[in-house]
Amino acid sequence: MTEQKLEFTGERFVPECEREIWYEHYHRYLMACDFVHGKKVLDAACGEGYGSHLLAGYADKVVGVDIDPQTIHHAKQRYHKNNLKFIKADVLNIPIPDNSFDVVVSFETLEHLAEQHALLAEYKRLLTEDGVLIISTPDKAEYSDKTGFHNEYHVKELYRHEFQDLLNNYFSQQLWFGQKLMFTSTLWQLEKSLNTVKWQHLEDEKNLREQGLSYAPLYYVVVASSNEKSMTAVNDSYIFTEQAESVYGHYHAVIRAHIQAEQDHRALVEKQQKWLNHPVIGRLIRWLDRG
């Protein structure tokens, strides 16, 4: 039986997407895997199910929730693990008892809803006393204001201070991460495990910045809890790549297509010029152009 894939509409990410969106989504889930070892995890608005499946490789139990019946049906058909379950439900009203999860993962969900306080309250209800919420949302200033881009599926985007004010109502402890896809070159020692990372950021042709990054993040990823002890052993940064280097593959395919189009155009122009230079055909073409 051929596996049916969900169509990418722009509302829900699917793993068959190419370009930067693939890196952005997978990186968040792989970061979250660092927090879920042996834990009970809710993947809220799980979409296609790829992220829940990744989390289930580390967690004790994962429940993926999404409101769309077709999406949940697809997830159940595509992903199978003994500790993984998918249910159809509204994230604002999940039919699961209080204090059921150690970790709630909520990536790119908040901006799709107007009832953002209700969403955070629901996550708070479902978490244990020392539970952790890992949540992401785009920065309105960078995602929309700066680019002029309008995402038709976003109901209410937030600036950083608005996002922080919202979280402050429910979680006293917060660790903020910025996420942005950027072009990097990596040097690493081949004979040892990597324990430290040094950022070298060229701000212009003369100035090298070695303490952090001055980029404005496109997305915020926040680890939040009501218990300070839950916030220990968190890395300062998370760098993600994948063996297939799919973004490079897509980039090179597009570049090759542009080069081929330019070569084809140049050949066509040369051919047209050849005919224009023909003593008989050239006069006929110019006569037809005047008509």
QUIBEL-V449029 format. One record per pair of residues at least 24 apart in sequence whose ideal C-beta (glycine too) atoms are under 6 Angstrom apart, sorted by the first residue. I is the first residue (numbers start at 0). J is the second residue. If there is no record, write none. Layout:
i=<I/I>
j=<J/J>
//
This chain:
i=<5/5/10/11/13/14/17/18/19/22/26/27/27/28/29/30/31/31/32/34/35/38/38/39/39/40/41/41/42/43/43/43/44/44/48/48/52/55/55/55/64/64/91/91/97/98/99/100/100/101/101/102/103/104/105/106/107/109/110/110/110/111/112/113/113/115/119/123/129/129/131/131/132/133/134/135/135/137/141/141/166/170/170/170/171/172/172/172/173/173/174/174/174/175/176/177/178/178/178/179/179/179>
j=<47/73/152/46/47/49/249/249/180/180/239/106/135/53/239/237/104/133/57/102/102/101/102/100/101/102/100/103/104/90/105/108/90/108/74/78/78/80/82/83/88/93/117/121/124/127/125/125/126/127/130/131/132/133/134/135/135/136/136/153/156/154/154/154/155/165/169/169/226/229/224/229/223/222/221/218/220/218/215/217/223/223/224/225/225/224/227/230/221/223/222/230/233/221/220/216/216/218/220/214/216/217>
//
